[in-house]
Amino acid sequence: MPAKTTKIITIGRSFGAGGMEVGKIIADKLEIPYYDMGILKETAEKSGLAEKYLESIDEKEINDAALYLSVGFMTPAYTSVRQIAANAQREVIEQIASEGPCVIVGRRADEILKDKYKLLRVFISAEPEDRIKRIMARDGMDEKAARKKMIRADKERAAYYNQFGGEGWGLASNYDICLNTSFMSFEKAAQIVIDLAKN
């Protein structure tokens, strides 16, 4: 059965805003594959790096000073572990995209695939207090810890997005549509994206 869209849908999201949940609904209703953390396993296989290590740096900016693998002292071949991981993840995302319409959450997919594929670039946000409540319920933590986790995660995602080219994580002009799940359900947000993806 053919997919119900010809587009690759990329989803950026604020931490705790429900981007993964919205993405899963979209993929299910459009009958297309959904990708998020699972990309790490394929990246690990491609790069030879441990999946545990990739999880520790996932969508985070890392200081390369402590992460160099030397293949020649101070030569152009001097490559960081971080760059190896980034290159492998890029290859995995490009391979996924080459297979047809899908939903990809995070991992700079919008930046990696721009100008190469027919994309629908989405950003999911929500009001901080609503995000904190979701994090508290989901992760079983108090308000102070949830707020701290939200702020840290957003900073890490922004730094990661900007580290390897491209700027403006969460900046409306970088996306085709931005949705705030404080003012609509996950289902409603997903349906708006689905309607756009079908047109």
N, CA and C atoms as an extended XYZ file, in Angstrom:
597
Properties=species:S:1:pos:R:3:atomname:S:1:resname:S:1:resid:I:1 pbc="F F F"
N         0.840       -1.182        0.000 N   MET     1
C         0.000        0.000        0.000 CA  MET     1
C         0.881        1.240        0.000 C   MET     1
N         0.655        2.209       -0.901 N   PRO     2
C         1.505        3.401       -0.951 CA  PRO     2
C         1.318        4.280        0.276 C   PRO     2
N         2.396        5.006        0.663 N   ALA     3
C         2.315        5.919        1.805 CA  ALA     3
C         1.322        7.031        1.491 C   ALA     3
N         0.767        7.622        2.536 N   LYS     4
C        -0.235        8.666        2.364 CA  LYS     4
C         0.372       10.051        2.226 C   LYS     4
N         1.680       10.127        2.085 N   THR     5
C         2.373       11.383        1.848 CA  THR     5
C         3.636       11.097        1.045 C   THR     5
N         4.139       12.089        0.363 N   THR     6
C         5.413       11.951       -0.349 CA  THR     6
C         6.541       12.647        0.411 C   THR     6
N         6.223       13.194        1.558 N   LYS     7
C         7.184       14.016        2.301 CA  LYS     7
C         7.881       13.249        3.421 C   LYS     7
N         9.083       13.702        3.732 N   ILE     8
C         9.784       13.290        4.940 CA  ILE     8
C         9.479       14.363        5.976 C   ILE     8
N         8.954       13.943        7.107 N   ILE     9
C         8.559       14.890        8.151 CA  ILE     9
C         9.613       14.880        9.245 C   ILE     9
N        10.251       16.020        9.450 N   THR    10
C        11.251       16.145       10.510 CA  THR    10
C        10.630       16.929       11.659 C   THR    10
N        10.897       16.479       12.867 N   ILE    11
C        10.306       17.121       14.046 CA  ILE    11
C        11.392       17.546       15.025 C   ILE    11
N        11.528       18.860       15.187 N   GLY    12
C        12.323       19.411       16.272 CA  GLY    12
C        11.366       19.639       17.430 C   GLY    12
N        11.872       19.652       18.647 N   ARG    13
C        10.954       19.821       19.775 CA  ARG    13
C        11.662       20.322       21.008 C   ARG    13
N        10.921       21.132       21.771 N   SER    14
C        11.364       21.524       23.098 CA  SER    14
C        11.191       20.318       24.016 C   SER    14
N        12.063       20.207       25.005 N   PHE    15
C        12.009       19.073       25.910 CA  PHE    15
C        10.711       19.099       26.711 C   PHE    15
N         9.977       17.985       26.680 N   GLY    16
C         8.735       17.887       27.424 CA  GLY    16
C         7.510       18.405       26.698 C   GLY    16
N         7.676       18.795       25.428 N   ALA    17
C         6.551       19.357       24.675 CA  ALA    17
C         5.721       18.294       23.967 C   ALA    17
N         6.218       17.063       23.907 N   GLY    18
C         5.452       15.978       23.292 CA  GLY    18
C         5.807       15.698       21.844 C   GLY    18
N         6.978       16.102       21.420 N   GLY    19
C         7.375       15.889       20.022 CA  GLY    19
C         7.378       14.434       19.601 C   GLY    19
N         7.853       13.550       20.471 N   MET    20
C         7.876       12.130       20.139 CA  MET    20
C         6.461       11.573       20.018 C   MET    20
N         5.599       11.966       20.959 N   GLU    21
C         4.224       11.474       20.936 CA  GLU    21
C         3.499       11.940       19.671 C   GLU    21
N         3.673       13.212       19.337 N   VAL    22
C         3.053       13.752       18.122 CA  VAL    22
C         3.600       13.034       16.891 C   VAL    22
N         4.901       12.821       16.870 N   GLY    23
C         5.531       12.142       15.739 CA  GLY    23
C         5.004       10.729       15.536 C   GLY    23
N         4.804       10.010       16.630 N   LYS    24
C         4.287        8.635       16.534 CA  LYS    24
C         2.866        8.606       15.977 C   LYS    24
N         2.040        9.568       16.395 N   ILE    25
C         0.669        9.642       15.877 CA  ILE    25
C         0.692        9.924       14.376 C   ILE    25
N         1.543       10.859       13.967 N   ILE    26
C         1.659       11.220       12.546 CA  ILE    26
C         2.058       10.005       11.725 C   ILE    26
N         3.110        9.329       12.174 N   ALA    27
C         3.612        8.167       11.439 CA  ALA    27
C         2.554        7.070       11.337 C   ALA    27
N         1.852        6.844       12.436 N   ASP    28
C         0.830        5.798       12.465 CA  ASP    28
C        -0.302        6.112       11.486 C   ASP    28
N        -0.781        7.351       11.502 N   LYS    29
C        -1.920        7.713       10.653 CA  LYS    29
C        -1.539        7.831        9.172 C   LYS    29
N        -0.295        8.198        8.916 N   LEU    30
C         0.156        8.283        7.528 CA  LEU    30
C         0.728        6.959        7.024 C   LEU    30
N         0.867        5.992        7.952 N   GLU    31
C         1.388        4.663        7.617 CA  GLU    31
C         2.794        4.742        7.015 C   GLU    31
N         3.636        5.493        7.711 N   ILE    32
C         5.035        5.629        7.305 CA  ILE    32
C         5.929        5.314        8.509 C   ILE    32
N         7.201        4.959        8.283 N   PRO    33
C         8.098        4.627        9.397 CA  PRO    33
C         8.362        5.818       10.319 C   PRO    33
N         8.645        5.498       11.570 N   TYR    34
C         8.945        6.494       12.605 CA  TYR    34
C        10.339        6.210       13.161 C   TYR    34
N        11.148        7.266       13.318 N   TYR    35
C        12.517        7.102       13.828 CA  TYR    35
C        12.802        8.146       14.908 C   TYR    35
N        13.400        7.708       16.018 N   ASP    36
C        13.932        8.644       17.005 CA  ASP    36
C        15.200        8.045       17.620 C   ASP    36
N        15.150        7.595       18.863 N   MET    37
C        16.350        7.056       19.518 CA  MET    37
C        16.898        5.822       18.813 C   MET    37
N        16.054        5.111       18.070 N   GLY    38
C        16.510        3.910       17.374 CA  GLY    38
C        17.613        4.186       16.381 C   GLY    38
N        17.724        5.420       15.946 N   ILE    39
C        18.794        5.805       15.022 CA  ILE    39
C        20.157        5.539       15.660 C   ILE    39
N        20.221        5.626       16.988 N   LEU    40
C        21.496        5.436       17.682 CA  LEU    40
C        22.066        4.044       17.465 C   LEU    40
N        21.208        3.038       17.443 N   LYS    41
C        21.687        1.659       17.256 CA  LYS    41
C        22.340        1.501       15.898 C   LYS    41
N        21.684        2.045       14.860 N   GLU    42
C        22.263        1.965       13.520 CA  GLU    42
C        23.550        2.779       13.427 C   GLU    42
N        23.581        3.919       14.125 N   THR    43
C        24.794        4.743       14.144 CA  THR    43
C        25.937        3.988       14.793 C   THR    43
N        25.639        3.284       15.886 N   ALA    44
C        26.665        2.516       16.585 CA  ALA    44
C        27.250        1.449       15.673 C   ALA    44
N        26.382        0.756       14.942 N   GLU    45
C        26.848       -0.286       14.032 CA  GLU    45
C        27.703        0.295       12.917 C   GLU    45
N        27.317        1.444       12.406 N   LYS    46
C        28.047        2.051       11.283 CA  LYS    46
C        29.398        2.621       11.718 C   LYS    46
N        29.421        3.239       12.911 N   SER    47
C        30.632        3.919       13.362 CA  SER    47
C        31.584        3.020       14.138 C   SER    47
N        31.053        1.912       14.689 N   GLY    48
C        31.881        1.069       15.538 CA  GLY    48
C        31.961        1.583       16.961 C   GLY    48
N        31.238        2.669       17.269 N   LEU    49
C        31.230        3.219       18.618 CA  LEU    49
C        30.151        2.532       19.450 C   LEU    49
N        30.361        2.480       20.738 N   ALA    50
C        29.399        1.829       21.626 CA  ALA    50
C        28.095        2.618       21.666 C   ALA    50
N        26.980        1.899       21.655 N   GLU    51
C        25.669        2.555       21.711 CA  GLU    51
C        25.528        3.357       23.006 C   GLU    51
N        26.119        2.855       24.090 N   LYS    52
C        26.056        3.555       25.383 CA  LYS    52
C        26.736        4.917       25.272 C   LYS    52
N        27.867        4.961       24.574 N   TYR    53
C        28.558        6.236       24.388 CA  TYR    53
C        27.703        7.194       23.562 C   TYR    53
N        27.107        6.680       22.498 N   LEU    54
C        26.276        7.527       21.645 CA  LEU    54
C        25.084        8.078       22.411 C   LEU    54
N        24.516        7.278       23.302 N   GLU    55
C        23.411        7.761       24.132 CA  GLU    55
C        23.880        8.910       25.018 C   GLU    55
N        25.098        8.834       25.506 N   SER    56
C        25.607        9.857       26.428 CA  SER    56
C        25.832       11.195       25.740 C   SER    56
N        26.022       11.191       24.410 N   ILE    57
C        26.249       12.452       23.694 CA  ILE    57
C        25.084       12.808       22.778 C   ILE    57
N        24.014       12.021       22.831 N   ASP    58
C        22.895       12.228       21.915 CA  ASP    58
C        22.299       13.619       22.070 C   ASP    58
N        22.277       14.381       20.974 N   GLU    59
C        21.727       15.735       20.930 CA  GLU    59
C        22.340       16.643       21.995 C   GLU    59
N        23.648       16.481       22.206 N   LYS    60
C        24.378       17.340       23.124 CA  LYS    60
C        25.644       17.846       22.443 C   LYS    60
N        26.018       19.076       22.757 N   GLU    61
C        27.291       19.607       22.284 CA  GLU    61
C        28.375       19.052       23.194 C   GLU    61
N        29.457       18.554       22.603 N   ILE    62
C        30.538       17.970       23.392 CA  ILE    62
C        31.838       18.707       23.107 C   ILE    62
N        32.600       18.979       24.167 N   ASN    63
C        33.924       19.558       24.015 CA  ASN    63
C        34.864       18.463       23.529 C   ASN    63
N        35.405       18.643       22.315 N   ASP    64
C        36.224       17.595       21.714 CA  ASP    64
C        37.593       17.423       22.369 C   ASP    64
N        38.007       18.347       23.225 N   ALA    65
C        39.370       18.302       23.763 CA  ALA    65
C        39.697       16.956       24.398 C   ALA    65
N        38.718       16.346       25.045 N   ALA    66
C        38.971       15.071       25.731 CA  ALA    66
C        38.607       13.868       24.886 C   ALA    66
N        38.218       14.093       23.630 N   LEU    67
C        37.672       12.993       22.845 CA  LEU    67
C        38.452       12.681       21.564 C   LEU    67
N        39.704       13.120       21.471 N   TYR    68
C        40.433       12.898       20.232 CA  TYR    68
C        40.995       11.491       20.101 C   TYR    68
N        40.820       10.947       18.897 N   LEU    69
C        41.485        9.695       18.548 CA  LEU    69
C        42.596       10.074       17.581 C   LEU    69
N        43.805        9.833       17.937 N   SER    70
C        44.893       10.254       17.068 CA  SER    70
C        45.204        9.214       16.010 C   SER    70
N        45.172        9.665       14.742 N   VAL    71
C        45.605        8.815       13.630 CA  VAL    71
C        46.785        9.494       12.935 C   VAL    71
N        47.443       10.375       13.638 N   GLY    72
C        48.561       11.139       13.104 CA  GLY    72
C        48.673       12.388       13.947 C   GLY    72
N        49.846       12.690       14.455 N   PHE    73
C        49.991       13.792       15.392 CA  PHE    73
C        49.794       15.140       14.713 C   PHE    73
N        48.696       15.814       15.112 N   MET    74
C        48.383       17.161       14.625 CA  MET    74
C        48.390       17.252       13.097 C   MET    74
N        47.755       16.294       12.458 N   THR    75
C        47.638       16.316       11.003 CA  THR    75
C        46.165       16.487       10.637 C   THR    75
N        45.862       16.735        9.349 N   PRO    76
C        44.454       16.846        8.955 CA  PRO    76
C        43.654       15.573        9.215 C   PRO    76
N        44.357       14.459        9.403 N   ALA    77
C        43.670       13.190        9.656 CA  ALA    77
C        43.269       13.031       11.122 C   ALA    77
N        43.609       14.032       11.907 N   TYR    78
C        43.296       14.014       13.343 CA  TYR    78
C        41.788       14.188       13.505 C   TYR    78
N        41.073       13.134       13.858 N   THR    79
C        39.610       13.152       13.842 CA  THR    79
C        39.037       12.886       15.224 C   THR    79
N        38.023       13.630       15.611 N   SER    80
C        37.435       13.437       16.935 CA  SER    80
C        36.395       12.333       16.916 C   SER    80
N        36.236       11.700       18.054 N   VAL    81
C        35.205       10.686       18.214 CA  VAL    81
C        33.844       11.304       17.935 C   VAL    81
N        33.672       12.531       18.391 N   ARG    82
C        32.398       13.228       18.213 CA  ARG    82
C        32.060       13.375       16.737 C   ARG    82
N        33.071       13.709       15.928 N   GLN    83
C        32.838       13.894       14.497 CA  GLN    83
C        32.541       12.557       13.816 C   GLN    83
N        33.219       11.503       14.258 N   ILE    84
C        32.939       10.167       13.726 CA  ILE    84
C        31.473        9.808       13.984 C   ILE    84
N        31.014       10.068       15.220 N   ALA    85
C        29.617        9.780       15.568 CA  ALA    85
C        28.665       10.615       14.724 C   ALA    85
N        28.982       11.900       14.556 N   ALA    86
C        28.116       12.792       13.772 CA  ALA    86
C        28.047       12.354       12.315 C   ALA    86
N        29.190       11.976       11.754 N   ASN    87
C        29.221       11.534       10.354 CA  ASN    87
C        28.412       10.258       10.163 C   ASN    87
N        28.553        9.330       11.112 N   ALA    88
C        27.813        8.071       11.010 CA  ALA    88
C        26.314        8.317       11.122 C   ALA    88
N        25.925        9.204       12.028 N   GLN    89
C        24.497        9.500       12.185 CA  GLN    89
C        23.940       10.167       10.936 C   GLN    89
N        24.726       11.052       10.332 N   ARG    90
C        24.301       11.692        9.085 CA  ARG    90
C        24.054       10.638        8.005 C   ARG    90
N        24.967        9.682        7.891 N   GLU    91
C        24.819        8.625        6.881 CA  GLU    91
C        23.564        7.794        7.137 C   GLU    91
N        23.290        7.495        8.409 N   VAL    92
C        22.100        6.713        8.746 CA  VAL    92
C        20.836        7.485        8.379 C   VAL    92
N        20.793        8.770        8.716 N   ILE    93
C        19.622        9.594        8.406 CA  ILE    93
C        19.424        9.723        6.904 C   ILE    93
N        20.505        9.905        6.159 N   GLU    94
C        20.393        9.993        4.704 CA  GLU    94
C        19.917        8.677        4.095 C   GLU    94
N        20.365        7.559        4.671 N   GLN    95
C        19.910        6.244        4.202 CA  GLN    95
C        18.417        6.066        4.462 C   GLN    95
N        17.987        6.436        5.663 N   ILE    96
C        16.570        6.355        6.016 CA  ILE    96
C        15.733        7.181        5.049 C   ILE    96
N        16.172        8.408        4.798 N   ALA    97
C        15.432        9.310        3.905 CA  ALA    97
C        15.366        8.768        2.487 C   ALA    97
N        16.427        8.110        2.050 N   SER    98
C        16.470        7.588        0.679 CA  SER    98
C        15.447        6.474        0.461 C   SER    98
N        14.958        5.902        1.553 N   GLU    99
C        14.011        4.791        1.455 CA  GLU    99
C        12.564        5.250        1.332 C   GLU    99
N        12.323        6.563        1.486 N   GLY   100
C        10.972        7.076        1.270 CA  GLY   100
C        10.432        7.877        2.432 C   GLY   100
N         9.161        8.274        2.345 N   PRO   101
C         8.533        9.099        3.383 CA  PRO   101
C         8.640        8.467        4.764 C   PRO   101
N         8.857        9.303        5.777 N   CYS   102
C         8.990        8.830        7.151 CA  CYS   102
C         8.896       10.025        8.090 C   CYS   102
N         8.881        9.749        9.379 N   VAL   103
C         8.961       10.777       10.416 CA  VAL   103
C        10.277       10.579       11.143 C   VAL   103
N        11.067       11.650       11.244 N   ILE   104
C        12.333       11.590       11.984 CA  ILE   104
C        12.289       12.667       13.059 C   ILE   104
N        12.448       12.249       14.315 N   VAL   105
C        12.409       13.185       15.435 CA  VAL   105
C        13.832       13.545       15.855 C   VAL   105
N        14.131       14.857       15.864 N   GLY   106
C        15.415       15.350       16.356 CA  GLY   106
C        16.592       14.999       15.467 C   GLY   106
N        17.765       14.964       16.075 N   ARG   107
C        19.027       14.581       15.433 CA  ARG   107
C        19.388       15.422       14.210 C   ARG   107
N        18.919       16.679       14.181 N   ARG   108
C        19.259       17.614       13.094 CA  ARG   108
C        18.821       17.119       11.721 C   ARG   108
N        17.815       16.271       11.657 N   ALA   109
C        17.407       15.706       10.373 CA  ALA   109
C        16.990       16.786        9.387 C   ALA   109
N        16.331       17.847        9.881 N   ASP   110
C        15.917       18.922        8.976 CA  ASP   110
C        17.104       19.592        8.317 C   ASP   110
N        18.173       19.779        9.069 N   GLU   111
C        19.379       20.425        8.535 CA  GLU   111
C        20.145       19.477        7.613 C   GLU   111
N        20.243       18.221        8.004 N   ILE   112
C        20.975       17.221        7.224 CA  ILE   112
C        20.318       16.991        5.861 C   ILE   112
N        18.991       16.992        5.837 N   LEU   113
C        18.264       16.617        4.615 CA  LEU   113
C        17.805       17.799        3.764 C   LEU   113
N        18.010       19.002        4.237 N   LYS   114
C        17.506       20.163        3.488 CA  LYS   114
C        18.148       20.210        2.106 C   LYS   114
N        17.383       20.677        1.153 N   ASP   115
C        17.812       20.816       -0.256 CA  ASP   115
C        18.012       19.471       -0.958 C   ASP   115
N        17.769       18.355       -0.262 N   LYS   116
C        17.952       17.046       -0.887 CA  LYS   116
C        16.634       16.297       -1.050 C   LYS   116
N        15.692       16.567       -0.149 N   TYR   117
C        14.438       15.824       -0.136 CA  TYR   117
C        13.261       16.776        0.052 C   TYR   117
N        12.079       16.264       -0.240 N   LYS   118
C        10.857       17.017       -0.010 CA  LYS   118
C        10.508       16.883        1.469 C   LYS   118
N        10.774       17.947        2.229 N   LEU   119
C        10.600       17.905        3.679 CA  LEU   119
C         9.385       18.702        4.131 C   LEU   119
N         8.842       18.295        5.266 N   LEU   120
C         7.916       19.119        6.031 CA  LEU   120
C         8.574       19.255        7.400 C   LEU   120
N         9.100       20.444        7.672 N   ARG   121
C         9.881       20.681        8.886 CA  ARG   121
C         8.968       21.250        9.976 C   ARG   121
N         8.864       20.505       11.074 N   VAL   122
C         7.933       20.828       12.145 CA  VAL   122
C         8.712       21.111       13.429 C   VAL   122
N         8.228       22.070       14.218 N   PHE   123
C         8.788       22.260       15.566 CA  PHE   123
C         7.633       22.243       16.558 C   PHE   123
N         7.778       21.412       17.603 N   ILE   124
C         6.766       21.269       18.638 CA  ILE   124
C         7.278       21.928       19.923 C   ILE   124
N         6.497       22.875       20.431 N   SER   125
C         6.859       23.528       21.688 CA  SER   125
C         5.657       23.508       22.626 C   SER   125
N         5.829       24.025       23.824 N   ALA   126
C         4.736       24.167       24.791 CA  ALA   126
C         5.201       25.168       25.840 C   ALA   126
N         4.272       25.671       26.600 N   GLU   127
C         4.621       26.608       27.667 CA  GLU   127
C         5.455       25.889       28.728 C   GLU   127
N         6.459       26.572       29.293 N   PRO   128
C         7.349       25.920       30.260 CA  PRO   128
C         6.626       25.203       31.398 C   PRO   128
N         5.599       25.820       31.957 N   GLU   129
C         4.914       25.185       33.093 CA  GLU   129
C         4.233       23.884       32.687 C   GLU   129
N         3.687       23.848       31.473 N   ASP   130
C         3.061       22.611       30.996 CA  ASP   130
C         4.112       21.539       30.751 C   ASP   130
N         5.242       21.942       30.231 N   ARG   131
C         6.324       20.987       29.990 CA  ARG   131
C         6.837       20.413       31.305 C   ARG   131
N         6.984       21.275       32.295 N   ILE   132
C         7.462       20.831       33.604 CA  ILE   132
C         6.509       19.798       34.204 C   ILE   132
N         5.201       20.044       34.092 N   LYS   133
C         4.211       19.088       34.608 CA  LYS   133
C         4.338       17.734       33.914 C   LYS   133
N         4.542       17.751       32.601 N   ARG   134
C         4.690       16.490       31.863 CA  ARG   134
C         5.947       15.754       32.287 C   ARG   134
N         7.040       16.495       32.453 N   ILE   135
C         8.306       15.881       32.861 CA  ILE   135
C         8.173       15.277       34.255 C   ILE   135
N         7.530       16.003       35.159 N   MET   136
C         7.314       15.499       36.523 CA  MET   136
C         6.541       14.177       36.491 C   MET   136
N         5.476       14.145       35.700 N   ALA   137
C         4.641       12.934       35.628 CA  ALA   137
C         5.369       11.799       34.930 C   ALA   137
N         6.063       12.117       33.869 N   ARG   138
C         6.731       11.091       33.065 CA  ARG   138
C         7.953       10.512       33.766 C   ARG   138
N         8.763       11.399       34.373 N   ASP   139
C        10.048       10.979       34.928 CA  ASP   139
C        10.030       10.809       36.448 C   ASP   139
N         8.885       11.069       37.067 N   GLY   140
C         8.764       10.874       38.509 CA  GLY   140
C         9.687       11.757       39.322 C   GLY   140
N         9.722       13.057       39.007 N   MET   141
C        10.595       13.974       39.740 CA  MET   141
C         9.805       15.176       40.233 C   MET   141
N        10.399       15.913       41.167 N   ASP   142
C         9.701       17.088       41.685 CA  ASP   142
C         9.860       18.261       40.720 C   ASP   142
N         9.155       19.355       41.030 N   GLU   143
C         9.120       20.505       40.113 CA  GLU   143
C        10.499       21.107       39.879 C   GLU   143
N        11.281       21.242       40.937 N   LYS   144
C        12.613       21.847       40.817 CA  LYS   144
C        13.506       21.022       39.899 C   LYS   144
N        13.506       19.710       40.096 N   ALA   145
C        14.335       18.823       39.272 CA  ALA   145
C        13.856       18.809       37.823 C   ALA   145
N        12.536       18.833       37.640 N   ALA   146
C        11.979       18.829       36.280 CA  ALA   146
C        12.334       20.103       35.540 C   ALA   146
N        12.264       21.228       36.230 N   ARG   147
C        12.615       22.515       35.600 CA  ARG   147
C        14.087       22.526       35.189 C   ARG   147
N        14.927       22.047       36.086 N   LYS   148
C        16.360       21.998       35.805 CA  LYS   148
C        16.649       21.098       34.604 C   LYS   148
N        15.985       19.946       34.556 N   LYS   149
C        16.178       19.008       33.452 CA  LYS   149
C        15.710       19.618       32.128 C   LYS   149
N        14.586       20.318       32.145 N   MET   150
C        14.053       20.950       30.944 CA  MET   150
C        15.015       22.003       30.404 C   MET   150
N        15.497       22.871       31.281 N   ILE   151
C        16.401       23.946       30.861 CA  ILE   151
C        17.689       23.364       30.289 C   ILE   151
N        18.241       22.364       30.980 N   ARG   152
C        19.488       21.738       30.519 CA  ARG   152
C        19.300       21.063       29.162 C   ARG   152
N        18.203       20.312       29.005 N   ALA   153
C        17.966       19.588       27.763 CA  ALA   153
C        17.785       20.539       26.583 C   ALA   153
N        17.057       21.626       26.786 N   ASP   154
C        16.868       22.591       25.707 CA  ASP   154
C        18.191       23.241       25.302 C   ASP   154
N        19.010       23.565       26.282 N   LYS   155
C        20.321       24.164       25.984 CA  LYS   155
C        21.194       23.185       25.207 C   LYS   155
N        21.163       21.922       25.618 N   GLU   156
C        21.968       20.900       24.944 CA  GLU   156
C        21.503       20.694       23.507 C   GLU   156
N        20.192       20.650       23.296 N   ARG   157
C        19.666       20.464       21.941 CA  ARG   157
C        20.027       21.628       21.040 C   ARG   157
N        19.912       22.841       21.567 N   ALA   158
C        20.253       24.023       20.771 CA  ALA   158
C        21.737       24.025       20.410 C   ALA   158
N        22.587       23.716       21.388 N   ALA   159
C        24.035       23.700       21.143 CA  ALA   159
C        24.400       22.615       20.143 C   ALA   159
N        23.785       21.444       20.273 N   TYR   160
C        24.043       20.328       19.352 CA  TYR   160
C        23.633       20.710       17.935 C   TYR   160
N        22.450       21.284       17.793 N   TYR   161
C        21.937       21.660       16.474 CA  TYR   161
C        22.877       22.649       15.790 C   TYR   161
N        23.384       23.600       16.566 N   ASN   162
C        24.224       24.655       16.000 CA  ASN   162
C        25.677       24.232       15.816 C   ASN   162
N        26.111       23.187       16.509 N   GLN   163
C        27.523       22.807       16.524 CA  GLN   163
C        28.046       22.382       15.159 C   GLN   163
N        27.247       21.628       14.419 N   PHE   164
C        27.710       21.075       13.155 CA  PHE   164
C        27.119       21.805       11.948 C   PHE   164
N        26.901       23.091       12.081 N   GLY   165
C        26.352       23.870       10.971 CA  GLY   165
C        24.874       24.088       11.174 C   GLY   165
N        24.388       25.167       10.620 N   GLY   166
C        22.985       25.510       10.815 CA  GLY   166
C        22.840       26.246       12.131 C   GLY   166
N        21.923       27.150       12.191 N   GLU   167
C        21.698       27.922       13.405 CA  GLU   167
C        20.210       28.089       13.639 C   GLU   167
N        19.879       28.447       14.841 N   GLY   168
C        18.510       28.802       15.131 CA  GLY   168
C        17.606       27.650       15.480 C   GLY   168
N        18.100       26.700       16.304 N   TRP   169
C        17.211       25.647       16.793 CA  TRP   169
C        16.004       26.303       17.441 C   TRP   169
N        14.809       25.892       17.031 N   GLY   170
C        13.592       26.444       17.602 CA  GLY   170
C        13.166       27.777       17.033 C   GLY   170
N        13.946       28.338       16.103 N   LEU   171
C        13.605       29.618       15.480 CA  LEU   171
C        12.551       29.377       14.399 C   LEU   171
N        11.428       30.051       14.502 N   ALA   172
C        10.286       29.775       13.623 CA  ALA   172
C        10.647       29.811       12.138 C   ALA   172
N        11.519       30.705       11.740 N   SER   173
C        11.861       30.844       10.318 CA  SER   173
C        12.586       29.629        9.757 C   SER   173
N        13.069       28.730       10.629 N   ASN   174
C        13.770       27.517       10.168 CA  ASN   174
C        12.824       26.348        9.916 C   ASN   174
N        11.527       26.545       10.191 N   TYR   175
C        10.565       25.447       10.088 CA  TYR   175
C         9.387       25.843        9.205 C   TYR   175
N         8.697       24.838        8.712 N   ASP   176
C         7.508       25.097        7.902 CA  ASP   176
C         6.292       25.363        8.772 C   ASP   176
N         6.274       24.766        9.952 N   ILE   177
C         5.177       24.995       10.891 CA  ILE   177
C         5.666       24.763       12.318 C   ILE   177
N         5.217       25.633       13.228 N   CYS   178
C         5.520       25.492       14.650 CA  CYS   178
C         4.199       25.359       15.406 C   CYS   178
N         4.117       24.379       16.281 N   LEU   179
C         2.879       24.105       17.008 CA  LEU   179
C         3.143       24.093       18.504 C   LEU   179
N         2.197       24.645       19.267 N   ASN   180
C         2.324       24.739       20.711 CA  ASN   180
C         1.301       23.809       21.352 C   ASN   180
N         1.787       22.748       21.973 N   THR   181
C         0.882       21.741       22.531 CA  THR   181
C         0.266       22.160       23.866 C   THR   181
N         0.540       23.388       24.308 N   SER   182
C        -0.202       23.913       25.448 CA  SER   182
C        -1.604       24.328       25.025 C   SER   182
N        -1.789       24.554       23.742 N   PHE   183
C        -3.063       25.058       23.236 CA  PHE   183
C        -3.814       24.046       22.386 C   PHE   183
N        -3.289       22.851       22.302 N   MET   184
C        -3.973       21.795       21.551 CA  MET   184
C        -3.462       20.440       22.017 C   MET   184
N        -4.247       19.414       21.782 N   SER   185
C        -3.837       18.059       22.152 CA  SER   185
C        -2.770       17.559       21.185 C   SER   185
N        -2.085       16.493       21.580 N   PHE   186
C        -1.116       15.865       20.679 CA  PHE   186
C        -1.811       15.423       19.394 C   PHE   186
N        -3.027       14.897       19.551 N   GLU   187
C        -3.784       14.420       18.381 CA  GLU   187
C        -4.098       15.557       17.417 C   GLU   187
N        -4.489       16.718       17.956 N   LYS   188
C        -4.803       17.868       17.111 CA  LYS   188
C        -3.547       18.365       16.401 C   LYS   188
N        -2.440       18.446       17.130 N   ALA   189
C        -1.175       18.874       16.527 CA  ALA   189
C        -0.784       17.921       15.404 C   ALA   189
N        -0.918       16.626       15.669 N   ALA   190
C        -0.580       15.626       14.653 CA  ALA   190
C        -1.466       15.774       13.428 C   ALA   190
N        -2.753       16.033       13.640 N   GLN   191
C        -3.673       16.142       12.504 CA  GLN   191
C        -3.354       17.341       11.624 C   GLN   191
N        -2.927       18.439       12.230 N   ILE   192
C        -2.533       19.613       11.444 CA  ILE   192
C        -1.361       19.265       10.529 C   ILE   192
N        -0.380       18.559       11.079 N   VAL   193
C         0.787       18.155       10.278 CA  VAL   193
C         0.364       17.167        9.193 C   VAL   193
N        -0.496       16.235        9.552 N   ILE   194
C        -0.972       15.239        8.575 CA  ILE   194
C        -1.666       15.919        7.397 C   ILE   194
N        -2.530       16.895        7.690 N   ASP   195
C        -3.232       17.607        6.627 CA  ASP   195
C        -2.253       18.323        5.708 C   ASP   195
N        -1.229       18.920        6.282 N   LEU   196
C        -0.210       19.591        5.460 CA  LEU   196
C         0.584       18.578        4.637 C   LEU   196
N         0.910       17.461        5.263 N   ALA   197
C         1.718       16.438        4.579 CA  ALA   197
C         1.006       15.820        3.399 C   ALA   197
N        -0.317       15.803        3.445 N   LYS   198
C        -1.098       15.213        2.372 CA  LYS   198
C        -1.256       16.169        1.182 C   LYS   198
N        -1.082       17.455        1.404 N   ASN   199
C        -1.286       18.453        0.348 CA  ASN   199
C        -0.017       18.660       -0.484 C   ASN   199
